[in-house]
C-alpha cells in the first residue's frame, strides 16, 4: 500500500485553490504543479454558487496558445468528470483562455472605439513595410543637428538606417542640446596591417577603404 506524501506547501496550495475571494501571486518553478493548481481553482469556481455569472468573466492568460489550450482542456475535463450542470459548462465556454497579447487585442477590439481606434482592428504581421513607408514621409530628420553635422551624417548613413537606430534606442537618444562634431575616423591601424598573407586582397581592401 502506497503512502501519500504531501508537498511542504500543501496548505498554501489549498488556499490558492479554495479561497476565491482574494487574489494570489504564485511564484513556482517549471514542473511544480502550477497548471494543476490553476485548473483546480477554476474547478472550485465552477462548483461555487454563482458559477454561471462568474465563469464568463474568467480570464486565464499564458505565454503560449498551447499552454492556454492545455489548461482549458484540463479544466473542462474536470468539470465533465464531476457532471456539473450544463449551464455551468456553457458559462465556462465563454471564459477566456489565451495569451496576454490575444487578451489585449480582445479588449481593444471590444472597447477601442472609446479611444478613437478603428473597428475592426487589423493585426500587422510584419511592420517592415509600414516602417519604410513612414521613413519615406519624414522630411525633417536630423534638423536638430547643425548643417555641418547633418551633412556628415547623411554622407555616411541612409535616413532609414538612422531611423531604425532611433527605433531601437528609444528614449536613450532623447538628450537635449547640440552634440559635438562627428569624430574623425582613424584607420591608421588598418593601413599599417601586414600584407604578408593574401597580399592582393588586403591591398585592395585598403584601397577601397581610402576611397570610402
Backbone as ProteinMPNN parsed JSONL, in Angstrom:
{"seq_chain_A": "XXXXXXXXXXXXXXXXXXXXXXXXXXXXXXXXXXXXXXXXXXXXXXXXXXXXXXXXXXXXXXXXXXXXXXXXXXXXXXXXXXXXXXXXXXXXXXXXXXXXXXXXXXXXXXXXXXXXXXXXXXXXXXXXXXXXXXXXXXXXXXXXXXXXXXXXXXXXXXXXXXXXXXXXXXXXXXXXXXXXXXXXXXXXXXXXXXXXXXXXXXXXXXXXXXXX", "coords_chain_A": {"N_chain_A": [[0.853, -1.191, 0.0], [0.654, 2.158, -0.947], [2.101, 5.193, 0.292], [0.792, 8.335, 0.859], [2.374, 11.232, 0.083], [2.516, 14.493, 0.929], [3.249, 17.685, -0.502], [5.514, 20.185, 0.855], [4.373, 22.689, 0.778], [1.656, 22.296, 0.909], [-0.522, 23.371, 2.328], [-0.557, 26.029, 1.448], [-1.103, 25.622, -1.246], [-3.701, 24.626, -1.077], [-5.038, 26.868, -0.095], [-4.784, 28.602, -2.277], [-6.374, 27.302, -4.166], [-8.903, 27.136, -2.949], [-9.682, 29.544, -1.677], [-11.518, 31.858, -2.93], [-12.161, 34.494, -2.778], [-10.108, 36.266, -2.846], [-6.988, 37.553, -4.212], [-4.029, 35.977, -5.522], [-0.461, 35.743, -5.757], [1.475, 33.658, -7.521], [4.518, 32.102, -7.433], [6.57, 29.903, -8.881], [8.632, 27.135, -9.872], [9.255, 25.476, -13.077], [7.269, 22.601, -13.725], [6.311, 22.286, -11.168], [3.663, 22.163, -10.613], [1.902, 24.236, -11.255], [0.014, 24.492, -13.337], [-1.845, 22.495, -12.703], [-2.735, 23.482, -10.213], [-3.963, 25.854, -10.999], [-6.019, 24.919, -12.687], [-7.448, 23.452, -10.802], [-8.34, 25.526, -9.215], [-9.995, 26.87, -11.018], [-11.924, 24.881, -11.29], [-12.96, 24.91, -8.716], [-14.191, 27.385, -8.756], [-16.166, 26.812, -10.615], [-17.706, 25.114, -9.111], [-18.853, 26.77, -7.274], [-21.546, 28.84, -5.943], [-22.329, 31.02, -7.57], [-21.43, 30.369, -10.149], [-22.352, 30.394, -12.826], [-22.544, 33.087, -13.407], [-20.02, 34.013, -12.831], [-18.009, 32.581, -14.285], [-18.106, 33.394, -17.092], [-16.672, 35.768, -16.897], [-14.149, 35.059, -16.383], [-10.656, 35.144, -16.831], [-7.872, 33.703, -18.152], [-4.594, 33.921, -18.666], [-1.709, 33.078, -20.58], [1.701, 32.275, -21.595], [1.893, 31.044, -24.069], [-0.198, 29.859, -26.778], [-0.526, 27.15, -26.829], [-0.142, 26.332, -24.155], [-2.342, 27.602, -23.037], [-4.472, 26.261, -24.299], [-4.094, 23.692, -23.283], [-4.546, 24.08, -20.546], [-7.201, 24.902, -20.578], [-8.473, 22.615, -21.617], [-7.906, 20.736, -19.62], [-9.276, 21.831, -17.418], [-11.909, 21.776, -18.399], [-12.283, 19.004, -18.668], [-12.205, 18.179, -15.996], [-14.543, 19.35, -15.072], [-16.445, 17.974, -16.564], [-16.039, 15.4, -15.58], [-17.063, 15.672, -13.039], [-19.682, 16.032, -13.536], [-21.007, 18.539, -13.686], [-23.631, 21.062, -13.82], [-25.227, 21.768, -17.001], [-25.552, 24.464, -17.631], [-23.491, 25.638, -16.248], [-21.27, 24.564, -17.539], [-21.683, 25.693, -20.032], [-21.32, 28.382, -19.395], [-18.642, 28.289, -18.737], [-17.502, 27.916, -21.224], [-17.488, 30.435, -22.215], [-15.462, 31.719, -20.978], [-12.182, 33.248, -21.018], [-9.291, 31.927, -22.406], [-5.994, 32.234, -23.165], [-3.209, 33.978, -24.744], [-1.5, 36.871, -23.331], [-1.226, 38.809, -25.232], [-3.269, 38.2, -27.053], [-5.457, 38.658, -25.394], [-5.264, 41.401, -24.887], [-5.702, 42.362, -27.479], [-8.331, 41.572, -27.729], [-9.571, 43.236, -25.853], [-9.049, 45.745, -27.031], [-10.428, 45.452, -29.409], [-13.07, 45.248, -28.529], [-13.455, 47.541, -26.992], [-11.987, 49.595, -28.055], [-13.055, 51.688, -29.524], [-13.678, 53.693, -27.793], [-11.335, 55.018, -27.521], [-10.983, 56.086, -29.937], [-10.089, 54.335, -31.852], [-9.973, 52.466, -34.931], [-12.531, 50.269, -36.19], [-13.128, 47.138, -37.663], [-10.068, 46.176, -35.887], [-6.849, 45.797, -37.391], [-4.395, 43.338, -37.466], [-0.981, 43.607, -37.715], [1.298, 41.611, -39.324], [3.967, 41.863, -40.135], [5.929, 44.621, -39.718], [7.791, 45.908, -41.271], [7.382, 46.957, -43.861], [5.519, 48.958, -43.314], [7.045, 50.574, -41.641], [9.035, 51.412, -43.431], [7.522, 52.93, -45.199], [6.736, 54.95, -43.473], [9.23, 56.094, -42.914], [9.889, 57.173, -45.409], [8.228, 59.318, -45.551], [9.218, 61.23, -43.891], [10.605, 64.403, -43.57], [12.102, 66.08, -42.047], [14.173, 64.955, -40.726], [16.962, 64.866, -38.625], [17.123, 67.599, -38.252], [17.714, 68.787, -35.87], [20.4, 68.853, -35.698], [23.468, 70.596, -36.457], [24.157, 72.18, -39.628], [26.562, 71.302, -40.726], [27.121, 68.947, -39.282], [24.865, 67.485, -39.943], [25.191, 67.156, -42.685], [27.526, 65.606, -42.723], [26.597, 63.364, -41.4], [24.575, 62.255, -43.094], [26.119, 61.651, -45.233], [27.321, 59.354, -44.559], [25.387, 57.515, -43.787], [22.159, 56.066, -44.445], [18.918, 57.585, -44.334], [16.846, 55.893, -43.51], [18.229, 53.901, -42.121], [19.216, 55.365, -39.987], [16.857, 56.101, -38.69], [15.993, 53.592, -37.942], [17.89, 52.942, -36.011], [17.132, 54.831, -34.132], [14.592, 53.869, -33.502], [15.224, 51.487, -32.209], [16.834, 52.345, -30.089], [15.209, 54.061, -28.674], [14.218, 55.979, -25.899], [16.792, 56.522, -25.039], [18.159, 58.106, -26.771], [17.097, 60.582, -26.541], [18.269, 63.249, -25.765], [18.755, 66.565, -24.813], [20.116, 69.402, -26.624], [22.876, 70.373, -28.753], [24.974, 68.025, -30.206], [28.562, 67.4, -30.134], [31.075, 67.863, -32.756], [31.195, 65.383, -35.39], [33.233, 62.617, -34.722], [36.536, 62.186, -36.047], [37.349, 59.568, -38.18], [39.816, 57.167, -37.546], [41.93, 55.267, -39.281], [44.478, 54.333, -39.193], [45.639, 52.11, -37.988], [44.55, 50.05, -39.45], [45.607, 50.564, -41.989], [48.249, 50.091, -41.443], [48.436, 47.411, -41.152], [49.889, 44.185, -41.643], [50.714, 42.827, -44.839], [51.394, 40.325, -45.516], [50.003, 37.944, -45.815], [47.622, 36.933, -48.166], [48.138, 39.134, -49.854], [47.277, 40.679, -52.098], [44.479, 40.827, -51.759], [44.249, 42.159, -49.275], [45.532, 44.571, -49.841], [43.813, 45.552, -51.795], [41.505, 45.899, -50.261], [42.336, 47.908, -48.515], [42.664, 49.986, -50.32], [40.032, 50.342, -51.122], [38.936, 51.195, -48.72], [40.251, 53.673, -48.399], [39.176, 55.043, -50.574], [36.518, 55.19, -49.784]], "CA_chain_A": [[0.0, 0.0, 0.0], [1.483, 3.35, -1.06], [1.941, 6.25, 1.282], [0.575, 9.635, 0.242], [3.296, 12.245, 0.575], [2.072, 15.823, 0.518], [4.352, 18.656, -0.587], [5.667, 21.053, 2.025], [3.494, 23.859, 0.654], [0.291, 21.797, 0.669], [-1.513, 24.304, 2.883], [-0.622, 27.193, 0.553], [-1.792, 25.185, -2.464], [-5.131, 24.544, -0.771], [-5.55, 28.233, -0.006], [-4.891, 29.131, -3.634], [-7.49, 26.643, -4.855], [-10.2, 27.238, -2.277], [-10.036, 30.911, -1.279], [-11.865, 32.526, -4.183], [-12.498, 35.895, -2.532], [-8.889, 37.073, -2.796], [-6.017, 37.303, -5.273], [-2.758, 35.395, -5.115], [0.678, 35.765, -6.666], [2.11, 32.345, -7.438], [5.866, 32.041, -7.998], [6.99, 28.497, -8.772], [9.457, 26.674, -10.979], [8.609, 24.594, -14.049], [7.015, 21.246, -13.247], [5.936, 22.269, -9.749], [2.227, 21.954, -10.476], [1.131, 25.479, -11.411], [-1.142, 24.251, -14.206], [-2.837, 21.746, -11.923], [-3.308, 24.36, -9.2], [-4.873, 26.799, -11.654], [-7.228, 24.202, -13.123], [-8.22, 23.13, -9.592], [-9.006, 26.766, -8.794], [-11.108, 27.072, -11.949], [-12.957, 23.911, -10.933], [-13.595, 25.393, -7.489], [-15.104, 28.454, -9.182], [-17.31, 26.159, -11.267], [-18.527, 24.49, -8.065], [-19.436, 27.794, -6.401], [-22.958, 29.142, -6.169], [-22.523, 31.964, -8.675], [-20.543, 29.966, -11.24], [-22.894, 30.773, -14.132], [-22.271, 34.504, -13.614], [-18.588, 34.29, -12.648], [-17.157, 31.953, -15.297], [-17.922, 34.197, -18.323], [-15.743, 36.862, -16.642], [-12.858, 34.465, -16.064], [-9.577, 35.381, -17.793], [-6.658, 32.94, -17.858], [-3.602, 34.265, -19.687], [-0.487, 32.283, -20.551], [2.709, 32.761, -22.535], [1.701, 30.443, -25.387], [-1.536, 29.33, -27.036], [-0.516, 25.725, -26.48], [-0.36, 26.23, -22.713], [-3.717, 28.01, -22.772], [-5.351, 25.171, -24.729], [-3.948, 22.582, -22.339], [-5.195, 24.456, -19.288], [-8.646, 24.91, -20.813], [-8.922, 21.236, -21.765], [-7.857, 20.086, -18.309], [-10.37, 22.344, -16.598], [-13.162, 21.267, -18.942], [-12.395, 17.587, -18.345], [-12.543, 18.067, -14.578], [-15.959, 19.69, -14.926], [-17.22, 16.863, -17.115], [-15.925, 14.259, -14.663], [-17.915, 15.917, -11.871], [-21.064, 16.145, -14.023], [-21.571, 19.828, -13.303], [-24.79, 21.421, -14.653], [-24.933, 22.219, -18.355], [-25.433, 25.927, -17.687], [-22.149, 25.961, -15.759], [-20.354, 24.236, -18.631], [-21.879, 26.706, -21.074], [-20.683, 29.602, -18.907], [-17.194, 28.065, -18.826], [-17.113, 28.079, -22.629], [-17.366, 31.864, -22.501], [-14.258, 32.218, -20.312], [-11.068, 33.491, -21.937], [-8.01, 31.253, -22.216], [-5.122, 32.618, -24.274], [-2.024, 34.765, -24.413], [-1.769, 38.248, -22.926], [-1.357, 39.577, -26.472], [-4.616, 37.971, -27.58], [-6.426, 39.287, -24.498], [-5.22, 42.84, -25.132], [-6.388, 42.586, -28.746], [-9.767, 41.43, -27.464], [-10.001, 44.46, -25.188], [-9.038, 46.841, -27.996], [-11.494, 45.22, -30.384], [-14.377, 45.488, -27.91], [-13.577, 48.855, -26.348], [-11.079, 50.556, -28.67], [-13.751, 52.842, -30.091], [-13.652, 54.77, -26.795], [-10.062, 55.706, -27.719], [-10.939, 56.556, -31.306], [-9.452, 53.35, -32.723], [-10.881, 51.963, -35.969], [-13.138, 48.953, -35.974], [-12.315, 46.264, -36.803], [-8.631, 46.39, -35.88], [-6.069, 44.889, -38.236], [-3.145, 42.928, -36.845], [0.125, 43.62, -38.661], [2.222, 40.51, -39.12], [5.329, 42.341, -40.339], [5.81, 46.074, -39.824], [8.901, 46.481, -42.027], [6.857, 47.768, -44.964], [4.905, 50.142, -42.722], [8.126, 51.424, -41.156], [9.685, 52.011, -44.596], [6.627, 53.98, -45.689], [6.834, 56.055, -42.51], [10.519, 56.748, -43.109], [9.881, 57.929, -46.649], [7.407, 60.518, -45.376], [9.885, 62.177, -42.991], [11.397, 65.415, -44.29], [12.819, 66.919, -41.09], [15.099, 64.105, -39.981], [18.279, 65.45, -38.379], [17.088, 69.064, -38.226], [18.254, 69.266, -34.601], [21.847, 68.939, -35.851], [23.973, 71.699, -37.26], [24.191, 71.828, -41.037], [27.785, 70.548, -40.986], [26.961, 67.596, -38.739], [23.824, 66.801, -40.704], [25.795, 66.762, -43.959], [28.444, 64.498, -42.454], [25.821, 62.185, -41.01], [23.902, 61.646, -44.237], [27.111, 61.151, -46.17], [27.758, 58.038, -44.086], [24.286, 56.601, -43.458], [20.859, 56.354, -45.037], [17.927, 58.066, -43.37], [16.09, 54.763, -42.969], [19.064, 53.226, -41.131], [19.276, 56.22, -38.801], [15.576, 55.981, -38.003], [15.954, 52.265, -37.329], [18.654, 53.064, -34.773], [16.294, 55.554, -33.191], [13.507, 52.997, -33.045], [15.764, 50.509, -31.272], [17.384, 53.0, -28.905], [14.088, 54.702, -27.988], [14.432, 57.197, -25.117], [18.199, 56.771, -24.731], [18.665, 59.127, -27.685], [16.389, 61.842, -26.332], [19.054, 64.133, -24.911], [18.697, 67.915, -25.406], [21.378, 70.069, -26.939], [23.607, 70.038, -29.974], [26.17, 67.233, -29.916], [29.802, 67.908, -30.695], [31.315, 67.447, -34.147], [31.396, 63.955, -35.602], [34.654, 62.292, -34.554], [37.235, 61.789, -37.266], [37.69, 58.144, -38.162], [41.251, 56.919, -37.645], [42.148, 53.915, -39.781], [45.917, 54.132, -39.328], [45.959, 50.74, -37.607], [44.181, 49.192, -40.578], [46.571, 50.782, -43.069], [49.552, 49.567, -41.032], [48.37, 45.947, -41.022], [50.811, 43.472, -42.538], [50.093, 42.294, -46.041], [52.132, 39.1, -45.852], [49.042, 36.933, -46.26], [46.594, 37.46, -49.083], [48.614, 40.493, -50.09], [46.454, 41.403, -53.07], [43.156, 41.097, -51.176], [44.381, 43.178, -48.236], [45.829, 45.835, -50.51], [42.584, 46.015, -52.454], [40.588, 46.357, -49.216], [42.829, 49.2, -48.047], [42.35, 50.972, -51.353], [38.586, 50.588, -51.062], [38.691, 51.995, -47.522], [40.69, 55.035, -48.684], [38.196, 55.651, -51.474], [35.309, 55.484, -48.986]], "C_chain_A": [[0.892, 1.245, 0.0], [1.158, 4.377, 0.009], [1.822, 7.581, 0.558], [1.5, 10.664, 0.889], [2.864, 13.601, 0.031], [3.264, 16.77, 0.445], [4.379, 19.568, 0.627], [4.728, 22.25, 1.981], [2.04, 23.454, 0.406], [-0.763, 22.787, 1.158], [-1.673, 25.524, 1.982], [-1.331, 26.838, -0.754], [-3.295, 25.13, -2.241], [-5.755, 25.933, -0.679], [-5.756, 28.825, -1.391], [-6.108, 28.557, -4.352], [-8.831, 27.039, -4.264], [-10.614, 28.659, -1.912], [-10.267, 31.755, -2.53], [-12.146, 34.015, -4.008], [-11.265, 36.785, -2.443], [-7.968, 36.688, -3.941], [-4.728, 36.739, -4.696], [-1.707, 35.644, -6.188], [1.432, 34.459, -6.466], [3.452, 32.392, -8.162], [6.38, 30.626, -7.788], [7.766, 28.104, -10.018], [8.663, 25.778, -11.92], [8.438, 23.196, -13.453], [6.58, 21.157, -11.803], [4.437, 22.122, -9.527], [1.383, 23.2, -10.604], [-0.129, 25.24, -12.234], [-2.232, 23.505, -13.448], [-3.508, 22.634, -10.892], [-4.31, 25.332, -9.815], [-6.152, 26.103, -12.104], [-8.077, 23.785, -11.924], [-8.956, 24.364, -9.092], [-10.185, 27.072, -9.715], [-12.255, 26.12, -11.625], [-13.699, 24.358, -9.673], [-14.558, 26.535, -7.8], [-16.356, 27.86, -9.807], [-18.231, 25.495, -10.254], [-19.286, 25.519, -7.238], [-20.855, 28.147, -6.832], [-23.176, 30.051, -7.376], [-21.699, 31.646, -9.895], [-21.036, 30.446, -12.598], [-22.637, 32.237, -14.449], [-20.769, 34.81, -13.582], [-17.743, 33.776, -13.804], [-17.03, 32.758, -16.592], [-16.952, 35.359, -18.149], [-14.335, 36.363, -16.343], [-11.858, 34.709, -17.195], [-8.344, 34.624, -17.321], [-5.672, 33.205, -18.984], [-2.328, 33.461, -19.476], [0.501, 32.861, -21.56], [2.471, 32.235, -23.946], [0.264, 29.953, -25.533], [-1.625, 27.855, -26.659], [-0.786, 25.528, -24.99], [-1.796, 26.597, -22.356], [-4.69, 26.899, -23.15], [-5.298, 24.003, -23.748], [-4.673, 22.871, -21.034], [-6.711, 24.435, -19.436], [-9.189, 23.487, -20.909], [-8.933, 20.507, -20.426], [-9.016, 20.53, -17.431], [-11.71, 21.819, -17.09], [-13.355, 19.794, -18.585], [-12.767, 17.372, -16.885], [-14.027, 18.361, -14.349], [-16.853, 18.581, -15.457], [-17.193, 15.654, -16.175], [-16.82, 14.424, -13.448], [-19.382, 16.116, -12.251], [-21.722, 17.446, -13.539], [-22.694, 20.211, -14.255], [-24.37, 21.979, -16.016], [-24.782, 23.733, -18.439], [-24.069, 26.392, -17.175], [-21.12, 25.674, -16.848], [-20.469, 25.245, -19.777], [-21.229, 28.023, -20.667], [-19.166, 29.481, -18.999], [-16.701, 28.272, -20.257], [-16.958, 29.546, -23.022], [-16.159, 32.491, -21.8], [-13.14, 32.378, -21.333], [-9.836, 32.723, -21.489], [-7.137, 31.623, -23.41], [-3.942, 33.424, -23.794], [-2.423, 36.181, -24.006], [-1.948, 39.129, -24.159], [-2.768, 39.439, -27.035], [-5.67, 38.652, -26.709], [-6.454, 40.803, -24.707], [-5.903, 43.201, -26.449], [-7.901, 42.493, -28.577], [-10.316, 42.691, -26.808], [-10.077, 45.626, -26.172], [-10.145, 46.697, -29.029], [-12.852, 45.593, -29.816], [-14.549, 46.921, -27.416], [-12.698, 49.928, -26.982], [-11.757, 51.789, -29.225], [-13.802, 54.01, -29.099], [-12.379, 55.601, -26.929], [-9.929, 56.256, -29.133], [-10.264, 55.588, -32.26], [-10.447, 52.845, -33.76], [-11.428, 50.588, -35.601], [-13.536, 48.368, -37.328], [-10.831, 46.613, -36.892], [-7.95, 45.375, -36.793], [-4.74, 44.606, -37.554], [-2.062, 42.857, -37.91], [1.079, 42.476, -38.356], [3.673, 40.936, -39.239], [5.263, 43.843, -40.582], [6.939, 46.709, -40.613], [8.41, 47.395, -43.142], [6.236, 49.056, -44.44], [5.975, 51.109, -42.231], [8.838, 52.123, -42.319], [8.829, 53.147, -45.154], [6.68, 55.199, -44.779], [8.137, 56.832, -42.713], [10.551, 57.61, -44.346], [9.089, 59.23, -46.532], [8.094, 61.584, -44.531], [10.791, 63.122, -43.776], [12.248, 66.259, -43.35], [13.81, 66.117, -40.257], [16.46, 64.786, -39.838], [18.288, 66.958, -38.297], [17.62, 69.62, -36.906], [19.771, 69.409, -34.663], [22.229, 70.216, -36.599], [24.069, 71.235, -38.712], [25.418, 70.98, -41.363], [27.655, 69.103, -40.5], [25.926, 66.799, -39.53], [24.377, 66.314, -42.048], [26.719, 65.567, -43.781], [27.695, 63.224, -42.134], [25.218, 61.492, -42.222], [24.872, 61.242, -45.349], [27.487, 59.713, -45.833], [26.614, 57.052, -43.873], [23.008, 57.045, -44.144], [19.881, 56.782, -43.946], [17.177, 56.911, -42.724], [16.896, 54.026, -41.904], [19.149, 54.032, -39.84], [17.985, 56.116, -38.003], [15.436, 54.625, -37.334], [16.747, 52.261, -36.029], [17.843, 53.792, -33.708], [15.172, 54.698, -32.64], [14.009, 52.001, -32.012], [16.237, 51.159, -29.981], [16.305, 53.647, -28.052], [14.564, 55.908, -27.183], [15.893, 57.482, -24.819], [18.803, 57.832, -25.641], [18.068, 60.509, -27.431], [17.146, 62.71, -25.335], [19.063, 65.521, -25.557], [20.082, 68.431, -25.732], [22.017, 69.546, -28.199], [24.825, 69.201, -29.621], [27.401, 67.865, -30.553], [29.98, 67.425, -32.122], [31.528, 65.942, -34.241], [32.889, 63.639, -35.481], [35.271, 61.847, -35.883], [37.65, 60.338, -37.155], [39.177, 57.958, -38.395], [41.473, 55.465, -38.041], [43.642, 53.602, -39.933], [46.32, 52.704, -38.968], [45.661, 49.772, -38.743], [45.208, 49.326, -41.698], [47.936, 50.176, -42.746], [49.568, 48.048, -40.935], [49.273, 45.285, -42.054], [50.059, 42.88, -43.711], [50.773, 40.999, -46.481], [51.207, 38.027, -46.396], [47.96, 37.602, -47.117], [46.897, 38.91, -49.426], [47.698, 41.288, -51.005], [45.096, 41.761, -52.482], [43.224, 42.199, -50.135], [44.659, 44.533, -48.858], [44.592, 46.406, -51.182], [41.594, 46.551, -51.432], [41.014, 47.704, -48.664], [42.504, 50.305, -49.053], [40.876, 51.323, -51.34], [38.24, 51.44, -49.856], [39.096, 53.451, -47.737], [39.691, 55.763, -49.592], [36.913, 56.028, -50.731], [35.496, 56.709, -48.121]], "O_chain_A": [[1.779, 1.375, 0.843], [0.053, 4.402, 0.552], [2.67, 7.914, -0.271], [1.415, 10.928, 2.088], [2.851, 13.821, -1.18], [4.189, 16.663, 1.25], [3.383, 19.703, 1.337], [4.33, 22.769, 3.024], [1.286, 24.188, -0.233], [-1.771, 23.014, 0.49], [-2.788, 26.001, 1.773], [-2.071, 27.654, -1.305], [-4.073, 25.534, -3.105], [-6.878, 26.143, -1.136], [-6.77, 29.471, -1.655], [-6.796, 29.278, -5.074], [-9.794, 27.255, -5.0], [-11.81, 28.941, -1.846], [-9.325, 32.295, -3.112], [-12.348, 34.724, -4.994], [-11.362, 37.934, -2.012], [-8.135, 35.639, -4.563], [-4.381, 36.988, -3.542], [-2.022, 35.744, -7.374], [1.958, 34.187, -5.386], [3.513, 32.685, -9.355], [6.599, 30.198, -6.655], [7.574, 28.678, -11.09], [7.544, 25.37, -11.61], [9.325, 22.676, -12.775], [6.486, 20.058, -11.257], [3.985, 21.975, -8.392], [0.255, 23.231, -10.112], [-1.208, 25.718, -11.883], [-3.41, 23.85, -13.546], [-4.723, 22.556, -10.708], [-5.364, 25.603, -9.239], [-7.247, 26.637, -11.924], [-9.304, 23.766, -12.02], [-10.078, 24.257, -8.596], [-11.249, 27.485, -9.252], [-13.422, 26.507, -11.679], [-14.916, 24.204, -9.575], [-15.618, 26.644, -7.183], [-17.467, 28.333, -9.568], [-19.422, 25.331, -10.519], [-20.261, 25.175, -6.569], [-21.3, 27.803, -7.927], [-24.131, 29.852, -8.128], [-21.3, 32.558, -10.619], [-20.235, 30.862, -13.435], [-22.523, 32.607, -15.617], [-20.306, 35.751, -14.228], [-16.84, 34.479, -14.259], [-15.936, 32.807, -17.155], [-16.453, 35.892, -19.14], [-13.433, 37.158, -16.08], [-12.172, 34.507, -18.367], [-7.832, 34.871, -16.229], [-5.879, 32.771, -20.117], [-1.921, 33.197, -18.345], [0.189, 33.807, -22.284], [2.81, 32.908, -24.919], [-0.408, 29.668, -24.542], [-2.673, 27.376, -26.225], [-1.569, 24.658, -24.608], [-2.399, 25.979, -21.478], [-5.631, 26.622, -22.406], [-6.322, 23.403, -23.424], [-5.34, 21.996, -20.483], [-7.423, 24.002, -18.53], [-10.243, 23.184, -20.349], [-9.858, 19.749, -20.133], [-9.661, 19.71, -16.778], [-12.562, 21.453, -16.281], [-14.461, 19.378, -18.24], [-13.555, 16.481, -16.569], [-14.681, 17.707, -13.537], [-17.895, 18.281, -14.874], [-18.203, 14.972, -15.998], [-17.288, 13.436, -12.882], [-20.226, 16.341, -11.383], [-22.85, 17.439, -13.046], [-22.718, 19.737, -15.391], [-23.305, 22.578, -16.158], [-23.978, 24.234, -19.225], [-23.553, 27.419, -17.618], [-20.198, 26.464, -17.053], [-19.474, 25.602, -20.407], [-20.647, 28.709, -21.507], [-18.482, 30.457, -19.305], [-15.589, 28.758, -20.464], [-16.358, 29.854, -24.052], [-15.866, 33.668, -22.008], [-13.143, 31.731, -22.38], [-9.391, 32.847, -20.348], [-7.508, 31.351, -24.552], [-3.698, 33.543, -22.593], [-3.53, 36.636, -24.293], [-2.727, 40.082, -24.138], [-3.386, 40.423, -27.442], [-6.664, 39.164, -27.223], [-7.52, 41.418, -24.705], [-6.596, 44.214, -26.538], [-8.655, 43.239, -29.203], [-11.397, 43.161, -27.164], [-11.035, 46.398, -26.159], [-10.73, 47.686, -29.472], [-13.688, 46.175, -30.508], [-15.659, 47.453, -27.42], [-12.666, 51.059, -26.498], [-11.118, 52.829, -29.386], [-13.949, 55.166, -29.497], [-12.343, 56.754, -26.502], [-8.897, 56.823, -29.491], [-9.9, 55.975, -33.37], [-11.648, 52.802, -33.49], [-10.843, 49.857, -34.802], [-14.228, 49.045, -38.089], [-10.39, 47.258, -37.843], [-8.415, 44.246, -36.946], [-4.046, 45.525, -37.118], [-2.202, 42.133, -38.895], [1.609, 42.386, -37.248], [4.527, 40.421, -38.517], [4.624, 44.295, -41.531], [7.05, 47.935, -40.634], [8.955, 48.48, -43.347], [6.399, 50.119, -45.039], [5.836, 52.323, -42.384], [9.204, 53.293, -42.208], [9.348, 54.197, -45.533], [6.672, 56.337, -45.248], [8.15, 58.063, -42.689], [11.174, 58.671, -44.344], [9.272, 60.142, -47.338], [7.618, 62.717, -44.455], [11.64, 62.682, -44.55], [13.041, 67.078, -43.814], [14.235, 66.568, -39.193], [17.039, 65.231, -40.829], [19.363, 67.558, -38.275], [17.945, 70.805, -36.828], [20.37, 70.02, -33.778], [21.406, 70.825, -37.282], [24.062, 70.035, -38.988], [25.342, 70.055, -42.172], [28.025, 68.161, -41.202], [26.087, 65.6, -39.758], [24.072, 65.207, -42.492], [26.702, 64.632, -44.581], [28.099, 62.134, -42.54], [25.336, 60.275, -42.365], [24.48, 60.566, -46.3], [27.914, 58.95, -46.7], [26.861, 55.849, -43.788], [22.794, 58.232, -44.392], [20.009, 56.387, -42.787], [16.9, 56.943, -41.525], [16.339, 53.574, -40.904], [19.155, 53.472, -38.743], [18.018, 56.049, -36.775], [14.825, 54.519, -36.271], [16.326, 51.647, -35.048], [17.861, 53.421, -32.535], [14.837, 54.784, -31.458], [13.308, 51.7, -31.046], [16.065, 50.595, -28.9], [16.466, 53.77, -26.838], [15.245, 56.777, -27.728], [16.217, 58.587, -24.383], [19.847, 58.401, -25.32], [18.49, 61.493, -28.039], [16.712, 62.883, -24.196], [19.355, 65.633, -26.748], [21.084, 67.963, -25.192], [21.741, 68.435, -28.651], [25.641, 69.631, -28.806], [27.293, 68.751, -31.401], [29.154, 66.675, -32.644], [31.985, 65.308, -33.29], [33.716, 64.328, -36.079], [34.617, 61.223, -36.719], [38.234, 59.925, -36.153], [39.739, 58.524, -39.333], [41.239, 54.549, -37.253], [44.024, 52.72, -40.702], [47.237, 52.148, -39.571], [46.396, 48.812, -38.977], [45.63, 48.33, -42.286], [48.687, 49.796, -43.645], [50.614, 47.46, -40.661], [49.405, 45.757, -43.183], [48.902, 42.48, -43.584], [50.736, 40.627, -47.653], [51.564, 37.291, -47.316], [47.471, 38.689, -46.808], [46.044, 39.79, -49.31], [47.379, 42.442, -50.719], [44.61, 42.874, -52.682], [42.363, 43.079, -50.104], [44.082, 45.538, -48.444], [44.357, 47.614, -51.138], [40.914, 47.545, -51.69], [40.172, 48.554, -48.374], [42.118, 51.411, -48.677], [40.512, 52.484, -51.528], [37.367, 52.304, -49.931], [38.385, 54.364, -47.317], [39.404, 56.944, -49.398], [36.302, 57.058, -51.015], [34.583, 57.094, -47.391]]}, "name": "protein", "num_of_chains": 1, "seq": "XXXXXXXXXXXXXXXXXXXXXXXXXXXXXXXXXXXXXXXXXXXXXXXXXXXXXXXXXXXXXXXXXXXXXXXXXXXXXXXXXXXXXXXXXXXXXXXXXXXXXXXXXXXXXXXXXXXXXXXXXXXXXXXXXXXXXXXXXXXXXXXXXXXXXXXXXXXXXXXXXXXXXXXXXXXXXXXXXXXXXXXXXXXXXXXXXXXXXXXXXXXXXXXXXXXX"}
